[in-house]
Amino acid sequence: MASRLATWHEVERLVGVMADLGVGLLEGGTEGLMATDPDDRARAEQRIVDLAVASGVPITCGLLATETGGRAMLALLDRVGAAGGRMIGQSHSRGINVLLSFRTRLPFDRLPEWQPIRELPLEGQRRALEDPETRTRLERAAMEGDYTSWRGIGAMPRPPEWDRLRVYQQGLPPNPTVAEVAAARGVSPAAAVIDLALESDFEVLFVQPSLYPQSDDVLLDVLRHPRCVMTFSDSGAHLGQICDSSIQTHLLGHWVRQRGELTLEEAVRMLTLAPATAWGFADRGLVREGMQADLTVFDPDRVAPAVPELVADLPGGGLRLSQRAEGFRATVVAGEVTIADGVPTGATPGRLVRNRLAR
């Protein structure tokens, strides 16, 4: 990623090429906005404004809806626009979810008591967890272990926060915290994690709290902002840890149906015309003669993400998270039904969308 490793002069040169060709956008160049020193942040903001205005190339970046950073980013988007440039914020609809499980990774993995157990096949782990003496030792270690040397980065597991670590029981909120499940069962949080794993044949998933807790009030402002697009996810990366392909169904199921904060029409526009316009696709995003005939048919009273599941279909048996959707009747691409009631029809009329200079 040149925008993270290059000097700012190099970034300007790279953007200059896109400006000369009249295509493209810059995703990145915003690392300086994380600076804690106000002067450093002010300089980072000013160079983004200057680059956007001078080049005419749109700049885009992810926007986390935190109380301070989220509103500051909205102000920067407006500042760039007022100066004559264009900057697009990519928003989430719920916050990035890192998923943990016995089949992938857990907060306990680096504890000395747990390491030899976690190295065993799942059946070996089951036998160990069903042994009363071993289970007591592991439960105590999980509750009292020294996590200070383990600082999870990005999608890595972090020390457990029992009152924020959630059990992924259903696709839409609310999902209970491990602390709530433990209290209902009258056991420790670590015991609840072990019990849930054994009861589900290790299929249960736990949702790790976000590194950047988002505010619902700020998130709604972000979702409604005309310079933001609801599209920010890590689908395709961290295959066994993050599954954010459900942010669109979460928007429809949670913010429209459960919360009533957005109308169905507003949400559909946010998922169709808004991203098509932001990324320069003039032939899609509306149901209109001459546009691409790509349609999705869904039931607004049922639409929701399903709970993800781990599947072993990567090369070498590698695991990835797969997440389906509920309430969808059909997907139509170029006028042909490609998926009906969740089942592929075999039709593959889609084609790779290329930049005009690559044709």
C-alpha positions as CSV (number, residue, x, y, z in Angstrom):
1,M,0.0,0.0,0.0
2,A,2.0,2.9,-1.3
3,S,0.0,5.5,0.6
4,R,1.2,3.9,3.9
5,L,4.8,3.4,2.9
6,A,5.6,6.2,0.5
7,T,6.5,9.8,1.3
8,W,3.7,12.3,0.7
9,H,5.5,13.5,-2.3
10,E,5.3,10.1,-3.8
11,V,1.6,9.9,-3.0
12,E,1.1,13.2,-4.8
13,R,2.9,11.8,-7.9
14,L,0.8,8.7,-7.9
15,V,-2.4,10.7,-7.6
16,G,-1.1,13.0,-10.3
17,V,-1.0,10.1,-12.8
18,M,-4.7,9.3,-12.1
19,A,-5.5,13.0,-12.5
20,D,-3.8,13.1,-15.9
21,L,-5.7,10.0,-17.0
22,G,-9.0,11.2,-15.6
23,V,-9.7,8.0,-13.8
24,G,-9.4,6.4,-10.3
25,L,-9.5,7.4,-6.7
26,L,-7.2,7.3,-3.8
27,E,-8.0,5.0,-0.9
28,G,-5.6,5.9,1.9
29,G,-3.2,8.7,2.6
30,T,-5.2,9.4,5.7
31,E,-2.9,7.7,8.3
32,G,-1.9,11.1,9.7
33,L,-5.5,11.6,10.8
34,M,-4.8,9.2,13.7
35,A,-2.2,11.5,15.2
36,T,-2.7,12.4,18.8
37,D,-0.9,15.8,18.5
38,P,-3.5,18.4,17.3
39,D,-0.9,20.2,15.1
40,D,0.1,17.0,13.4
41,R,-3.5,16.1,12.7
42,A,-4.2,19.6,11.4
43,R,-1.3,19.3,9.0
44,A,-2.5,15.9,7.8
45,E,-6.0,17.3,7.2
46,Q,-4.7,20.3,5.3
47,R,-2.6,18.1,2.9
48,I,-5.6,16.0,2.2
49,V,-7.7,19.0,1.4
50,D,-4.9,20.4,-0.8
51,L,-4.4,17.1,-2.7
52,A,-8.1,16.6,-3.3
53,V,-8.6,20.1,-4.6
54,A,-5.4,20.3,-6.7
55,S,-5.8,16.8,-8.3
56,G,-9.5,16.5,-8.7
57,V,-9.1,12.8,-7.7
58,P,-11.6,11.6,-5.1
59,I,-10.2,10.4,-1.8
60,T,-11.8,7.7,0.2
61,C,-11.2,6.0,3.6
62,G,-13.0,4.0,6.2
63,L,-14.9,6.0,8.8
64,L,-15.3,4.6,12.3
65,A,-18.3,6.2,14.1
66,T,-16.6,6.9,17.4
67,E,-17.7,9.9,19.5
68,T,-14.7,12.0,18.7
69,G,-13.1,10.5,15.6
70,G,-16.3,10.0,13.8
71,R,-17.6,13.5,14.0
72,A,-14.1,14.9,13.2
73,M,-14.1,12.8,10.0
74,L,-17.5,14.1,9.0
75,A,-16.2,17.6,9.4
76,L,-13.2,16.8,7.2
77,L,-15.5,15.4,4.4
78,D,-17.4,18.7,4.5
79,R,-14.3,20.8,4.6
80,V,-12.9,19.0,1.5
81,G,-16.2,19.5,-0.3
82,A,-16.4,23.1,0.6
83,A,-12.9,23.7,-0.8
84,G,-13.9,22.1,-4.1
85,G,-12.5,18.6,-3.7
86,R,-14.2,15.3,-3.2
87,M,-13.8,12.9,-0.2
88,I,-16.0,9.9,0.5
89,G,-16.3,8.2,3.9
90,Q,-16.9,4.5,3.9
91,S,-19.1,3.6,6.8
92,H,-20.1,0.4,8.5
93,S,-23.6,-0.5,9.7
94,R,-22.7,-2.1,13.0
95,G,-19.0,-2.1,13.8
96,I,-16.4,-4.6,12.7
97,N,-17.0,-8.0,14.3
98,V,-14.0,-10.3,15.0
99,L,-15.3,-13.8,15.6
100,L,-13.7,-16.3,18.0
101,S,-14.2,-20.0,18.4
102,F,-12.6,-23.3,19.5
103,R,-12.3,-24.1,15.8
104,T,-10.2,-21.0,15.1
105,R,-8.8,-18.9,17.9
106,L,-9.6,-18.0,21.5
107,P,-8.4,-15.4,24.0
108,F,-6.9,-18.3,26.1
109,D,-4.7,-19.7,23.4
110,R,-1.4,-18.3,24.7
111,L,-2.0,-19.2,28.3
112,P,0.5,-21.9,29.4
113,E,-2.3,-24.1,30.8
114,W,-4.3,-23.9,27.6
115,Q,-1.5,-24.2,25.0
116,P,-1.0,-28.0,25.0
117,I,-4.8,-28.5,25.0
118,R,-5.4,-26.2,22.1
119,E,-2.8,-28.0,20.0
120,L,-4.8,-31.2,20.1
121,P,-7.5,-32.1,17.5
122,L,-11.0,-31.1,18.5
123,E,-11.8,-34.6,19.8
124,G,-8.7,-34.5,22.0
125,Q,-9.8,-31.1,23.3
126,R,-13.3,-32.5,24.1
127,R,-11.8,-35.3,26.1
128,A,-9.6,-32.9,28.0
129,L,-12.5,-30.5,28.7
130,E,-14.7,-33.4,29.9
131,D,-12.1,-34.5,32.4
132,P,-13.2,-32.7,35.7
133,E,-9.6,-32.1,37.0
134,T,-8.4,-30.7,33.6
135,R,-11.5,-28.6,33.2
136,T,-11.2,-27.0,36.6
137,R,-7.5,-26.2,35.9
138,L,-8.4,-24.6,32.5
139,E,-11.3,-22.7,33.8
140,R,-9.2,-21.2,36.6
141,A,-6.5,-20.3,34.2
142,A,-9.0,-18.6,31.8
143,M,-10.4,-16.6,34.7
144,E,-7.2,-15.7,36.5
145,G,-4.5,-16.1,33.8
146,D,-1.9,-13.4,33.0
147,Y,-3.0,-11.8,29.8
148,T,-0.8,-8.7,30.1
149,S,1.8,-9.9,27.6
150,W,-0.8,-10.5,24.9
151,R,-1.9,-7.5,23.1
152,G,-4.1,-8.5,20.2
153,I,-3.6,-6.5,17.1
154,G,-6.3,-6.1,14.4
155,A,-8.3,-9.3,14.2
156,M,-6.3,-11.2,16.7
157,P,-8.0,-12.3,19.9
158,R,-7.5,-10.0,22.9
159,P,-7.8,-10.6,26.7
160,P,-11.5,-11.5,27.4
161,E,-13.9,-8.8,28.4
162,W,-16.7,-11.0,29.7
163,D,-19.3,-8.2,29.9
164,R,-18.6,-7.3,26.2
165,L,-17.7,-10.6,24.6
166,R,-21.0,-11.8,23.0
167,V,-22.4,-15.2,22.1
168,Y,-23.4,-15.2,18.4
169,Q,-26.8,-16.8,18.8
170,Q,-28.7,-14.9,16.1
171,G,-27.9,-12.8,13.0
172,L,-29.4,-9.5,14.4
173,P,-29.1,-8.0,17.9
174,P,-29.5,-8.5,20.7
175,N,-27.0,-11.3,21.4
176,P,-26.2,-12.0,25.0
177,T,-22.8,-11.3,26.6
178,V,-20.8,-14.2,28.0
179,A,-21.2,-12.6,31.4
180,E,-25.0,-12.7,31.0
181,V,-25.1,-16.3,29.9
182,A,-22.8,-17.2,32.8
183,A,-25.0,-15.5,35.3
184,A,-28.1,-17.2,34.0
185,R,-26.4,-20.6,34.3
186,G,-24.9,-19.8,37.7
187,V,-21.3,-20.5,36.5
188,S,-18.2,-18.5,35.8
189,P,-17.8,-16.9,32.3
190,A,-15.0,-19.3,31.4
191,A,-17.2,-22.2,32.4
192,A,-20.0,-20.8,30.2
193,V,-17.6,-20.6,27.2
194,I,-16.5,-24.2,27.7
195,D,-20.1,-25.4,28.2
196,L,-21.4,-23.6,25.0
197,A,-18.5,-25.1,23.0
198,L,-19.1,-28.6,24.1
199,E,-22.9,-28.3,23.7
200,S,-22.5,-27.1,20.1
201,D,-19.7,-29.5,19.1
202,F,-17.4,-26.5,19.0
203,E,-19.5,-24.6,16.4
204,V,-20.5,-21.7,18.7
205,L,-19.0,-18.3,17.7
206,F,-18.1,-15.5,20.1
207,V,-18.1,-11.8,19.0
208,Q,-15.0,-10.0,20.3
209,P,-15.8,-6.4,21.2
210,S,-14.5,-3.8,18.7
211,L,-11.3,-2.0,19.3
212,Y,-13.1,1.1,18.3
213,P,-16.5,1.2,20.1
214,Q,-19.0,3.1,17.9
215,S,-21.8,5.3,19.1
216,D,-25.3,4.6,17.7
217,D,-26.0,8.4,17.5
218,V,-22.7,9.0,15.6
219,L,-23.3,6.0,13.4
220,L,-26.7,7.2,12.4
221,D,-25.2,10.6,11.5
222,V,-22.6,8.9,9.4
223,L,-25.1,6.6,7.6
224,R,-27.2,9.6,6.7
225,H,-24.3,11.9,5.6
226,P,-24.4,12.7,1.9
227,R,-20.6,12.2,1.6
228,C,-20.6,8.7,3.1
229,V,-21.3,5.3,1.6
230,M,-22.3,2.3,3.6
231,T,-19.7,-0.2,2.3
232,F,-16.8,-0.5,4.8
233,S,-16.0,-4.1,5.5
234,D,-13.1,-6.6,5.6
235,S,-14.9,-9.4,3.7
236,G,-12.3,-11.3,1.8
237,A,-9.6,-10.7,4.5
238,H,-9.1,-12.5,7.8
239,L,-11.2,-15.3,6.4
240,G,-11.6,-17.2,9.7
241,Q,-12.0,-14.2,11.9
242,I,-14.1,-11.5,10.2
243,C,-17.3,-11.9,8.2
244,D,-18.7,-8.5,7.3
245,S,-20.5,-9.3,4.1
246,S,-23.7,-9.1,6.2
247,I,-23.5,-5.3,6.7
248,Q,-26.2,-4.7,4.0
249,T,-28.6,-7.2,5.5
250,H,-27.9,-5.8,8.9
251,L,-28.8,-2.3,7.7
252,L,-32.1,-3.6,6.4
253,G,-33.0,-5.8,9.3
254,H,-31.7,-3.7,12.2
255,W,-31.8,0.0,11.3
256,V,-34.9,-0.3,9.1
257,R,-37.1,-3.0,10.6
258,Q,-35.9,-3.3,14.3
259,R,-35.1,0.3,15.0
260,G,-37.1,2.3,12.4
261,E,-34.4,4.9,12.1
262,L,-34.3,4.6,8.3
263,T,-37.1,4.0,5.8
264,L,-36.8,1.1,3.5
265,E,-36.5,3.5,0.6
266,E,-33.6,5.3,2.3
267,A,-31.8,2.0,3.0
268,V,-32.3,0.7,-0.5
269,R,-30.8,3.9,-2.0
270,M,-27.8,3.6,0.4
271,L,-27.2,0.1,-1.0
272,T,-27.7,0.8,-4.7
273,L,-27.6,4.3,-6.1
274,A,-25.3,5.8,-3.5
275,P,-22.3,3.4,-4.0
276,A,-22.8,3.2,-7.7
277,T,-22.6,7.0,-7.9
278,A,-19.7,7.2,-5.5
279,W,-17.6,4.7,-7.4
280,G,-18.5,6.2,-10.8
281,F,-20.9,3.5,-12.2
282,A,-23.4,5.5,-14.3
283,D,-25.1,2.3,-15.7
284,R,-26.4,0.9,-12.5
285,G,-28.1,1.8,-9.2
286,L,-31.5,2.5,-10.5
287,V,-34.3,0.5,-12.1
288,R,-34.6,2.4,-15.3
289,E,-34.5,1.6,-19.1
290,G,-30.9,1.4,-20.3
291,M,-29.4,0.5,-16.9
292,Q,-27.9,-2.9,-15.9
293,A,-30.7,-5.3,-15.1
294,D,-29.3,-6.4,-11.7
295,L,-32.0,-6.9,-9.1
296,T,-32.5,-8.4,-5.7
297,V,-35.9,-9.6,-4.5
298,F,-36.3,-9.8,-0.7
299,D,-39.0,-9.7,2.0
300,P,-38.5,-6.6,4.1
301,D,-40.3,-8.4,7.0
302,R,-37.8,-11.2,7.1
303,V,-34.5,-9.9,5.6
304,A,-31.6,-10.5,8.0
305,P,-28.1,-12.0,8.1
306,A,-27.8,-15.6,9.3
307,V,-25.3,-16.7,11.9
308,P,-22.0,-17.4,10.2
309,E,-20.6,-20.9,10.1
310,L,-17.1,-22.2,9.6
311,V,-16.5,-24.2,6.4
312,A,-13.3,-26.0,5.4
313,D,-13.2,-25.5,1.7
314,L,-10.0,-23.5,1.2
315,P,-6.9,-25.2,-0.3
316,G,-5.4,-27.6,2.2
317,G,-8.7,-27.7,4.2
318,G,-8.3,-24.2,5.5
319,L,-11.2,-22.7,7.3
320,R,-13.2,-19.7,6.4
321,L,-16.4,-18.0,7.7
322,S,-19.5,-18.4,5.5
323,Q,-22.5,-16.3,6.1
324,R,-25.9,-16.6,4.3
325,A,-28.8,-14.2,4.3
326,E,-32.5,-14.8,5.2
327,G,-35.5,-13.4,3.5
328,F,-34.2,-13.3,-0.1
329,R,-36.3,-14.7,-2.9
330,A,-34.0,-14.1,-5.9
331,T,-30.9,-12.5,-7.4
332,V,-31.1,-11.3,-11.0
333,V,-28.0,-10.4,-12.9
334,A,-28.2,-9.0,-16.4
335,G,-31.8,-10.1,-16.5
336,E,-31.2,-13.7,-15.6
337,V,-32.0,-15.3,-12.2
338,T,-28.7,-16.5,-10.7
339,I,-30.0,-17.4,-7.2
340,A,-33.5,-18.5,-6.3
341,D,-34.4,-19.0,-2.6
342,G,-30.8,-19.2,-1.7
343,V,-29.8,-21.8,-4.3
344,P,-27.6,-21.0,-7.3
345,T,-29.5,-21.7,-10.6
346,G,-26.3,-22.3,-12.6
347,A,-26.7,-19.1,-14.7
348,T,-23.6,-17.0,-14.7
349,P,-24.3,-13.9,-16.9
350,G,-22.1,-11.6,-14.8
351,R,-18.9,-10.2,-16.0
352,L,-15.8,-8.6,-14.5
353,V,-16.2,-4.8,-14.3
354,R,-13.0,-3.1,-15.6
355,N,-11.8,0.4,-15.7
356,R,-12.3,1.9,-19.2
357,L,-8.5,2.1,-19.7
358,A,-8.2,-1.7,-19.1
359,R,-10.5,-2.6,-21.9
